[in-house]
């Protein structure tokens, strides 16, 4: 396990060092969900056109439950493992670029888990209606990379968040699909 953690730190230092001060403001914007609102509204608009207002309302309820579960699970893991964020890690904190400092724990990334879970769920709902739903996966990739850039998460935190998010997204889609067929929401 030590080798995995060491590799994770080395990879973080490499990826984090790719940053440049002129781009810091851009990545600070990318990491905040608020600035993604136009993207979310566009996705909701495309969904509403295919599933109607009632269907969109049901999807939003599923997303709310999905994000709640994912977020609370991330908090549980962070408080259980108590892995220091890169910006607080005494081994590397003096060698990295820290754009944003947080004192909470790192493992695993809630940004990565929530963005991947919601994207998997939405992509599966939209796949029969739209040809290029795979482009939605640019959102969690860019969104989670911002956490490395800013000095807040190790790559292992992001990858674990992605894996957990995929599982939660698939689970919620299966539940949605079961009930949508049962109650004819599709």
N, C-alpha and C positions, 0 to 999 in steps of 0.2 A: 504494500500500500504506500510505503514511503516513496518508492520510485514513481508511482502514479502522481502523487502530490507534488513531487519535485518537477516532473514533466509538466504538470498543470501550471506551476509557477513560472517555469521557463517559457512556456508557450504564451502565458499572459504577458510576461515582460516583453517578449518579441512583438506581439500584437499591439500592446499598449504603446510601445515605442514608435509605432508607425504614425502616431498622431502628430499633429502640428498645431501650434497655438492659433494660427489664423482660422482653423476649422473648429476650435473648441465650442464657440457659440452655436454653430450648426448642430453639433452632436448633443449639446444641452437641450436644444429644441427637439431633436429626434427622440430623446429619451422620455419626454413628457407626453402622456396619453392625450392631453388636451389638444395638442397641435395635430394630432391624427384625426380629429373630429371630422374634417371634410372627407377624408378617406372612408371613415365609418359610415357617415351619412350617405355617401355614394353607394356603398355596399348595401346598406339598408334600402335605399331607393331601388336598386336592381332586384333585391329580394322581394320587396313589396310589389313590384310589377309582375312577378311570377306567382307569388303565393297569396297576395291580397293583404289587407290590413289585419285581419284576424290571424292569418298565418304568420305575419311579421310579429305580431304581439306574442304569439306562442314562442317563436324563435328567440325573441328578446328575453322572455322569461327563462328559457333554457340557458341562454347565455349568462343571465344573472346568476342562476344556480351554479353553472359551470365555473364562473369566475370566483364565486364565493367559496366553493369547494377547493379549487386550485389555490387560491390565495391563503386560505386557512391552513391547508396542508403545508404549503411553503413556510408559513410562519411557525408551524409545529416543528418542521425539520430544522429551520434556522435556530430555534431556541433549544432544540435537542442536541444538535451537533456543535453549535457555537463556533463555527469556523469564522475566523476573522476575515473581513473584507481585505482585498489587496491594499487599499489605502491605509489600513491599520496593521498590516502584517509586518512585524519588525525585521524579517529577513529581506524584504524587498521594498518597503515603503520609501526608502531614500533613493531608489534607483528607477522609480517609475514616474510617469506623469499622472498626477492626481488633479482632475479638473473639478470633481465634486467629491466632497468628503461626507461619509455617513458613518455612524458609530454602531449601527445594527450589524447583525451577522450576515454571512454571505451564502451559505449552502442551503438550498439551491435557489436559483434566480426566479423570483415571482414574475418579473417582466417576461422572461423567456417562457415560463410555464403558461401564464395567462394568454400571452400572444399566440403561442402555438396551439393551445387547447381551443381557443376561440376560432383560429384560422382553420384548423382541421374540421371542426364542427361546421362552420359556415361553408367551407369548400365542399364538404360532402353533401350539404343541403343544396348547394348551387350547381353541382356537377352535371345534373341532368338538364339544366336550363342554359348554361353558358359554357362555351368551348374553352376559354382560357382561364379557368378558375385557378390553375396552378400559379398564376402570377400573384395571387393573394399571398403566397408564401414568402414573397419579398418583404412583406411587413414584419413577420417575426425575425427574419434574418437581420434586417437593418436595425430594428428596434432593440434586439438583444446585443448586437455588436456594440451599440452605443454604451452599454454597461461596461464592456471591456475597455473601450476607448476612454471613458471617463474615470476609470480606476476603481470601479465598484464591484466587479465580479470576475472570477477566474473562468477560463473556458469550460472547466469541468462543471461549474455551477450552471452555466448556460446549457451545456449538453444534457445534464441531468434534468434541468427545467424543460428542455425540448422533449425529452423522452417521456417525462411525466405528463406534459401537456398533450402529447400525441395520444397517450393512453386515456386521459380524461376526455379529450375531444372525441375519440372513437366510442367510448362508453356512452357519452351523452348523445351522440348521433344514433347509436343503437337504440337507446331508450326513446329518442324522438321518433325514429323510424317505426318502431313497434307501435307507439301510441298514434302516430299519424296514420298508419294503416288501419288500426283498430277503430279510430274515430273519423277516418276519411279526411284528414287535414291536407293530404297531398293532392 
